[in-house]
Amino acid sequence: MQDIELSRPFYEEIARPWLSRAAPGLPHAAALIGYGSELLGFDDEIVRDHNWGPRVHIIVTREQFDAHARDLVAVFDSVVPAHFAGEPIG
């Protein structure tokens, strides 16, 4: 399984429902961004190097971040499982 194949359902099953409950109607974008071979689809079951695992970046405006970030992180910490699809969340 490639990282994007793990992160997409992580967003759909964990992050999006959390956002819907914690900040209903909050406009946002979700992406897997950064550096590394996993973003180009080169990682697989055998090659899992840096940053591999279920994750997503939630993108909001500065104003939305200032208004919601602290509460969102507190709620997320209480709902995120230790593992997703058999992989640890770190």
DSSP file (Angstrom, degrees, kcal/mol; ACC not computed):
  #  RESIDUE AA STRUCTURE BP1 BP2  ACC     N-H-->O    O-->H-N    N-H-->O    O-->H-N    TCO  KAPPA ALPHA  PHI   PSI    X-CA   Y-CA   Z-CA
    1    1 A M              0   0    0      0, 0.0     2,-0.2     0, 0.0     5,-0.0   0.000 360.0 360.0 360.0 133.1    0.0    0.0    0.0
    2    2 A Q    >>  -     0   0    0      1,-0.1     4,-1.0    42,-0.1     3,-0.6  -0.521 360.0-110.1 -84.8 157.8    1.3    3.4   -0.9
    3    3 A D  H >> S+     0   0    0      1,-0.3     4,-2.7     2,-0.2     3,-0.8   0.869 117.5  53.8 -56.5 -42.4    1.2    6.3    1.6
    4    4 A I  H 3> S+     0   0    0     34,-0.4     4,-2.1     1,-0.3    -1,-0.3   0.853 104.7  56.1 -63.7 -33.0   -1.5    8.2   -0.3
    5    5 A E  H <4 S+     0   0    0     -3,-0.6    -1,-0.3     1,-0.2    -2,-0.2   0.733 113.4  41.4 -69.7 -21.8   -3.7    5.1   -0.3
    6    6 A L  H <X S+     0   0    0     -4,-1.0     4,-1.3    -3,-0.8    -2,-0.2   0.817 114.4  49.9 -89.6 -38.4   -3.4    5.1    3.5
    7    7 A S  H  X S+     0   0    0     -4,-2.7     4,-2.3     2,-0.2    -2,-0.2   0.834 101.8  61.1 -75.0 -32.8   -3.8    8.8    4.1
    8    8 A R  H  X S+     0   0    0     -4,-2.1     4,-2.3     1,-0.2    -1,-0.2   0.959 109.8  40.0 -60.9 -52.5   -6.9    9.3    1.9
    9    9 A P  H  > S+     0   0    0      0, 0.0     4,-3.0     0, 0.0     5,-0.4   0.827 110.5  61.0 -67.4 -27.3   -9.1    6.9    4.0
   10   10 A F  H  X>S+     0   0    0     -4,-1.3     4,-2.1     2,-0.2     5,-1.8   0.931 108.8  43.1 -60.6 -43.6   -7.4    8.3    7.2
   11   11 A Y  I  <>S+     0   0    0     -4,-2.3     5,-3.6     3,-0.2    -1,-0.2   0.953 117.7  45.4 -63.8 -49.2   -8.8   11.7    6.2
   12   12 A E  I  <5S+     0   0    0     -4,-2.3    -2,-0.2     1,-0.2    -1,-0.2   0.859 124.0  31.8 -65.7 -37.1  -12.2   10.3    5.2
   13   13 A E  I  <5S+     0   0    0     -4,-3.0    -1,-0.2    -5,-0.2    -3,-0.2   0.753 136.6  13.2 -95.2 -26.6  -12.7    8.1    8.2
   14   14 A I  I  X5S+     0   0    0     -4,-2.1     4,-1.8    -5,-0.4    -3,-0.2   0.783 125.6  39.8-115.4 -58.6  -10.9   10.0   11.0
   15   15 A A  I  ><S+     0   0    0     -5,-1.8     4,-2.6     2,-0.2     5,-0.2   0.929 114.3  47.9 -69.8 -47.3  -10.0   13.6   10.1
   16   16 A R  H  ><S+     0   0    0     -5,-3.6     4,-2.5     1,-0.2    -1,-0.2   0.931 113.8  46.5 -64.2 -45.3  -13.1   14.7    8.3
   17   17 A P  H  > S+     0   0    0      0, 0.0     4,-2.0     0, 0.0    -1,-0.2   0.901 112.3  52.4 -61.7 -37.7  -15.6   13.4   10.9
   18   18 A W  H  X S+     0   0    0     -4,-1.8     4,-3.1     1,-0.2     5,-0.3   0.940 111.3  46.0 -61.0 -47.0  -13.5   15.0   13.6
   19   19 A L  H  X S+     0   0    0     -4,-2.6     4,-2.7     1,-0.2     7,-0.3   0.898 109.9  54.5 -62.4 -40.3  -13.6   18.3   11.8
   20   20 A S  H  < S+     0   0    0     -4,-2.5    -1,-0.2    -5,-0.2    -2,-0.2   0.866 117.0  36.7 -62.6 -36.5  -17.3   18.0   11.2
   21   21 A R  H  < S+     0   0    0     -4,-2.0    -2,-0.2    -5,-0.2    -1,-0.2   0.903 122.8  41.2 -80.5 -43.7  -17.9   17.5   14.9
   22   22 A A  H  < S+     0   0    0     -4,-3.1    -3,-0.2     1,-0.2    -2,-0.2   0.818 135.5  11.6 -78.5 -31.9  -15.3   19.8   16.4
   23   23 A A  S >< S-     0   0    0     -4,-2.7     3,-2.2    -5,-0.3    -1,-0.2  -0.523  80.4-155.9-146.5  71.5  -15.8   22.7   13.9
   24   24 A P  T 3  S+     0   0    0      0, 0.0    -4,-0.1     0, 0.0    -3,-0.1  -0.208  79.4   9.9 -54.6 133.8  -19.0   22.2   11.9
   25   25 A G  T 3  S+     0   0    0      1,-0.2    -5,-0.1    -5,-0.0    -6,-0.0   0.509  83.2 155.3  78.3   3.8  -18.9   24.1    8.6
   26   26 A L    <   -     0   0    0     -3,-2.2    -1,-0.2    -7,-0.3     2,-0.2  -0.514  42.8-131.4 -67.4 115.9  -15.2   25.0    8.9
   27   27 A P        +     0   0    0      0, 0.0     2,-0.3     0, 0.0    34,-0.3  -0.498  46.0 146.9 -67.5 134.5  -13.9   25.6    5.3
   28   28 A H        -     0   0    0     -2,-0.2     2,-0.3    32,-0.1    32,-0.2  -0.977  40.7-135.6-158.2 165.7  -10.7   23.7    4.8
   29   29 A A  E     -A   59   0A   0     30,-1.9    30,-3.2    -2,-0.3     2,-0.4  -0.914  17.8-150.5-121.8 155.4   -8.6   21.8    2.3
   30   30 A A  E     +A   58   0A   0     -2,-0.3     2,-0.3    28,-0.2    28,-0.2  -0.991  25.1 154.1-129.6 138.0   -6.8   18.5    3.0
   31   31 A A  E     -A   57   0A   0     26,-2.2    26,-3.4    -2,-0.4     2,-0.7  -0.980  44.9-125.5-154.6 162.1   -3.6   17.4    1.4
   32   32 A L        +     0   0    0     -2,-0.3     2,-0.3    24,-0.2    24,-0.1  -0.940  51.7 159.1-111.0 103.1   -0.5   15.2    1.8
   33   33 A I        +     0   0    0     -2,-0.7     2,-0.4     2,-0.0    -2,-0.1  -0.797  16.0  70.7-126.1 164.4    2.3   17.7    1.3
   34   34 A G  S    S-     0   0    0     -2,-0.3     2,-0.3     2,-0.0    -2,-0.0  -0.986  77.7 -45.5 135.4-142.9    5.9   17.9    2.1
   35   35 A Y  S    S+     0   0    0     -2,-0.4     3,-0.2     4,-0.0     2,-0.1  -0.827  73.9  73.9-124.2 162.2    9.0   16.1    0.8
   36   36 A G  S >  S-     0   0    0     -2,-0.3     3,-1.1     1,-0.1     4,-0.5  -0.251  80.1 -79.7 118.5 160.7    9.9   12.5    0.1
   37   37 A S  G > >S+     0   0    0      1,-0.3     5,-2.3     2,-0.2     3,-0.9   0.741 114.7  71.1 -67.0 -24.8    9.4    9.7   -2.2
   38   38 A E  G > 5S+     0   0    0      1,-0.3     3,-0.7    12,-0.2   -34,-0.4   0.808  93.0  57.2 -64.7 -27.3    6.0    8.8   -0.7
   39   39 A L  G < 5S+     0   0    0     -3,-1.1    -1,-0.3     1,-0.2    -2,-0.2   0.731 106.8  48.8 -74.4 -21.2    4.5   11.9   -2.2
   40   40 A L  G < 5S-     0   0    0     -3,-0.9    -1,-0.2    -4,-0.5    -2,-0.2   0.394 120.1-109.2 -95.5   1.3    5.6   10.7   -5.7
   41   41 A G  T < 5S+     0   0    0     -3,-0.7    -3,-0.2    -4,-0.4    -2,-0.1   0.716  83.1 123.4  81.5  21.0    4.1    7.3   -5.1
   42   42 A F      < +     0   0    0     -5,-2.3    -4,-0.2    -6,-0.1     2,-0.2   0.658  48.1  87.6 -90.4 -16.2    7.4    5.5   -4.8
   43   43 A D        +     0   0    0     -6,-0.4     2,-0.2     3,-0.1     5,-0.2  -0.563  50.8 153.7 -83.4 149.3    6.9    3.9   -1.4
   44   44 A D        -     0   0    0      3,-1.4   -42,-0.1    -2,-0.2    -2,-0.1  -0.739  61.7 -56.4-150.6-161.9    5.2    0.6   -1.0
   45   45 A E  S    S+     0   0    0     -2,-0.2     3,-0.1     1,-0.2    -2,-0.0   0.788 135.4  36.7 -60.1 -28.2    5.0   -2.4    1.3
   46   46 A I  S    S+     0   0    0      1,-0.2     2,-0.8     0, 0.0    -1,-0.2   0.859 115.2  51.9 -93.1 -41.0    8.8   -2.9    1.1
   47   47 A V        +     0   0    0     -5,-0.1    -3,-1.4     2,-0.0     2,-0.5  -0.834  60.1 150.4-105.7  99.2   10.1    0.7    0.9
   48   48 A R        +     0   0    0     -2,-0.8     3,-0.1    -5,-0.2     4,-0.0  -0.836  19.1 155.1-128.8  91.6    8.6    2.7    3.8
   49   49 A D    >   -     0   0    0     -2,-0.5     3,-1.6     1,-0.3    -6,-0.0   0.024  46.1  -6.3-100.9-150.5   11.1    5.4    4.8
   50   50 A H  T 3  S+     0   0    0      1,-0.2    -1,-0.3    -2,-0.0   -12,-0.2   0.043 126.1   5.8 -44.3 140.6   10.7    8.8    6.5
   51   51 A N  T 3  S+     0   0    0      1,-0.2    -1,-0.2    -3,-0.1     2,-0.2   0.547  85.6 153.0  64.6  12.0    7.3   10.2    7.2
   52   52 A W    <   +     0   0    0     -3,-1.6    -1,-0.2    -4,-0.0    -4,-0.1  -0.534  31.0  68.4 -74.6 136.3    5.5    7.0    6.1
   53   53 A G  S    S-     0   0    0     -2,-0.2     2,-0.4     2,-0.1    36,-0.1  -0.743  90.2 -39.3 143.5 173.5    2.1    6.5    7.7
   54   54 A P  S    S+     0   0    0      0, 0.0     2,-0.3     0, 0.0    36,-0.2  -0.487  75.6 128.9 -69.3 121.6   -1.4    7.7    8.0
   55   55 A R        -     0   0    0     -2,-0.4     2,-0.3   -52,-0.2   -44,-0.2  -0.984  31.3-170.0-164.6 163.5   -1.5   11.5    8.0
   56   56 A V        -     0   0    0     -2,-0.3     2,-0.5   -46,-0.1   -24,-0.2  -0.972  21.6-130.0-157.3 146.7   -3.0   14.6    6.4
   57   57 A H  E     -A   31   0A   0    -26,-3.4   -26,-2.2    -2,-0.3     2,-0.5  -0.898  19.5-150.8-100.2 128.7   -2.4   18.3    6.5
   58   58 A I  E     -A   30   0A   0     -2,-0.5     2,-0.5   -28,-0.2   -28,-0.2  -0.882  11.9-157.1-100.0 126.8   -5.5   20.4    7.2
   59   59 A I  E     +A   29   0A   0    -30,-3.2   -30,-1.9    -2,-0.5     2,-0.3  -0.917  22.8 154.3-113.6 123.7   -5.3   23.8    5.5
   60   60 A V        -     0   0    0     -2,-0.5   -32,-0.1   -32,-0.2     2,-0.0  -0.852  46.4 -85.2-135.1 170.3   -7.3   26.8    6.8
   61   61 A T     >  -     0   0    0    -34,-0.3     4,-2.7    -2,-0.3     5,-0.2  -0.312  42.3-107.6 -72.6 164.0   -6.9   30.6    6.7
   62   62 A R  H  > S+     0   0    0      1,-0.2     4,-2.8     2,-0.2     5,-0.2   0.897 121.6  51.7 -58.2 -41.8   -4.9   32.4    9.3
   63   63 A E  H  > S+     0   0    0      2,-0.2     4,-2.0     1,-0.2    -1,-0.2   0.914 111.0  46.6 -64.1 -42.7   -8.0   33.7   10.9
   64   64 A Q  H  > S+     0   0    0      2,-0.2     4,-2.2     1,-0.2     5,-0.4   0.902 112.3  51.3 -65.7 -40.0   -9.6   30.2   11.1
   65   65 A F  H  X S+     0   0    0     -4,-2.7     4,-2.6     1,-0.2     5,-0.3   0.950 110.6  47.7 -60.8 -49.2   -6.4   28.8   12.5
   66   66 A D  H  < S+     0   0    0     -4,-2.8     4,-0.2     1,-0.2    -1,-0.2   0.863 117.0  43.9 -60.6 -36.2   -6.2   31.5   15.2
   67   67 A A  H  < S+     0   0    0     -4,-2.0    -1,-0.2    -5,-0.2    -2,-0.2   0.806 130.5  16.9 -79.8 -29.9   -9.9   30.9   16.1
   68   68 A H  H  X S+     0   0    0     -4,-2.2     4,-2.7    -5,-0.1     5,-0.2   0.638  92.6  92.7-121.6 -18.2  -10.0   27.1   16.1
   69   69 A A  H  X S+     0   0    0     -4,-2.6     4,-2.6    -5,-0.4     5,-0.3   0.880  88.3  48.3 -56.3 -49.0   -6.5   25.5   16.3
   70   70 A R  H  > S+     0   0    0     -5,-0.3     4,-1.9    -4,-0.2    -1,-0.2   0.927 116.5  42.8 -60.1 -46.4   -6.2   25.1   20.0
   71   71 A D  H  > S+     0   0    0      2,-0.2     4,-2.3     1,-0.2    -1,-0.2   0.890 113.1  53.0 -67.5 -39.0   -9.6   23.5   20.4
   72   72 A L  H  X S+     0   0    0     -4,-2.7     4,-2.8     1,-0.2    -2,-0.2   0.916 109.1  48.4 -64.0 -42.8   -9.2   21.3   17.3
   73   73 A V  H  X S+     0   0    0     -4,-2.6     4,-2.5    -5,-0.2    -1,-0.2   0.914 110.8  51.4 -63.8 -42.0   -5.9   19.9   18.5
   74   74 A A  H  X S+     0   0    0     -4,-1.9     4,-0.8    -5,-0.3    -1,-0.2   0.916 113.9  43.5 -61.8 -43.2   -7.4   19.1   22.0
   75   75 A V  H >X S+     0   0    0     -4,-2.3     4,-1.0     2,-0.2     3,-0.7   0.917 112.4  52.6 -68.8 -42.8  -10.4   17.3   20.5
   76   76 A F  H >X S+     0   0    0     -4,-2.8     4,-2.6     1,-0.3     3,-1.0   0.914 104.1  56.5 -60.6 -43.2   -8.3   15.4   17.9
   77   77 A D  H 3< S+     0   0    0     -4,-2.5    -1,-0.3     1,-0.3    -2,-0.2   0.801 108.6  48.9 -58.3 -28.2   -6.0   14.2   20.6
   78   78 A S  H << S+     0   0    0     -4,-0.8    -1,-0.3    -3,-0.7    -2,-0.2   0.664 119.7  34.4 -87.1 -15.8   -9.0   12.7   22.4
   79   79 A V  H << S+     0   0    0     -3,-1.0    -2,-0.2    -4,-1.0    -3,-0.1   0.653  87.4 103.2-111.9 -20.0  -10.4   10.9   19.3
   80   80 A V     <  -     0   0    0     -4,-2.6     2,-0.1    -5,-0.2     4,-0.1  -0.452  67.0-131.1 -71.3 132.5   -7.4    9.8   17.2
   81   81 A P        -     0   0    0      0, 0.0     8,-0.1     0, 0.0    -1,-0.1  -0.351  15.3-120.0 -76.0 163.6   -6.7    6.1   17.5
   82   82 A A  S    S+     0   0    0      1,-0.1     7,-2.6     6,-0.1     2,-0.3   0.783  98.2  25.8 -71.7 -27.1   -3.3    4.8   18.2
   83   83 A H  E     -B   88   0B   0      5,-0.3     2,-0.4     7,-0.0    -1,-0.1  -0.964  62.3-164.4-136.1 151.1   -3.4    2.8   14.9
   84   84 A F  E >  S-B   87   0B   0      3,-2.7     3,-2.1    -2,-0.3   -74,-0.1  -0.984  81.3 -11.0-136.6 126.7   -5.1    3.2   11.6
   85   85 A A  T 3  S-     0   0    0     -2,-0.4    -1,-0.1     1,-0.3   -75,-0.0   0.847 130.6 -55.0  53.3  36.3   -5.3    0.3    9.1
   86   86 A G  T 3  S+     0   0    0      1,-0.2    -1,-0.3     0, 0.0    -3,-0.0   0.463 116.5 112.5  81.0   0.8   -2.7   -1.5   11.2
   87   87 A E  E <  S-B   84   0B   0     -3,-2.1    -3,-2.7     1,-0.0    -1,-0.2  -0.875  70.4-112.7-110.1 139.6   -0.2    1.3   11.1
   88   88 A P  E     -B   83   0B   0      0, 0.0     2,-0.6     0, 0.0    -5,-0.3  -0.383  20.9-135.7 -68.7 145.1    0.8    3.4   14.1
   89   89 A I              0   0    0     -7,-2.6   -34,-0.1     1,-0.1   -36,-0.1  -0.910 360.0 360.0-100.6 120.6   -0.2    7.1   14.2
   90   90 A G              0   0    0     -2,-0.6    -1,-0.1   -36,-0.2   -35,-0.1   0.431 360.0 360.0-114.3 360.0    2.8    9.1   15.3
